Amino acid sequence: MKKAGIAILIIGLLLTIFTTFNYFTREKVVDLGEIEISANKKHRVAWSPLLGLGVMAVGGVVLLMASKK
């Protein structure tokens, strides 16, 4: 249980530090018979740093509960 609490704390810390990430998908722009033109489309995923703080709080509670047993 202590390992799970520590892992949740680390995940929360990473969510607080890194609040966004980008990924790319290929999108077909033009399709004229045998000629196809595609482009990379950028997608951005963002969240609030408060989410990371909440996850760290849950990890702290799990860690405290594990140490009381």
N, C-alpha and C positions, 0 to 999 in steps of 0.2 A: 504494500500500500504506500510505503514511503517513496518507492521508485515512481509510482504513478503520480503522486503529488509533485515530485520534483520535475517530472516530465511535463505536467500541466503548467507548472510555473515557468519553465523554459519556453513552452509554446506561447504563453501569454506575453512573456518578455519580447519574443520575436514579433508577435502581432503588434506590440506597442511601438517597437523600433521601425519595422517595415510596414507602413500603412498602405502600400499599393504594390501591385506588380502588373506587368504587361505581358501579353502573349499575342502571337500572330496567327492568322488563318489565311489560307489562299482563297481568293475570290475570283471567279471567272468574270472578266470585264467585257470581252468581245468574243463571240462565237460565230464565225463566218465559214461554215462548212468545215474544211480541214484546218482552218486557221483559228487558233484559240489564243487569246491574250489573257493572262491572269496577273493579279497583283496581290501583294501581301496587305492584309487589312489588320490594323493595330487595334487591340482591345485592351482596355484598362479596367482592372478590378481594384476598388478602393474601399476601405473601411475606416471607421473612427478609431483613434487610439484608445478610446474608452472601452472598446471591446476587449482589447488586450489587457487593460487593467482589470476588467471583470473576470477574465479567464485566470489572471494571476491571483485574484481573490479566491476563486474557487479552488485553485491549486493550493493556496495557503490553508484553506479550511480542511482540505483532504489531508494535507501534511500534518496539521494539528490533531486531527481525529486519529490519524495513524500513530502518532507519538503518545497519545493518551491510553492506548490499549496495552 
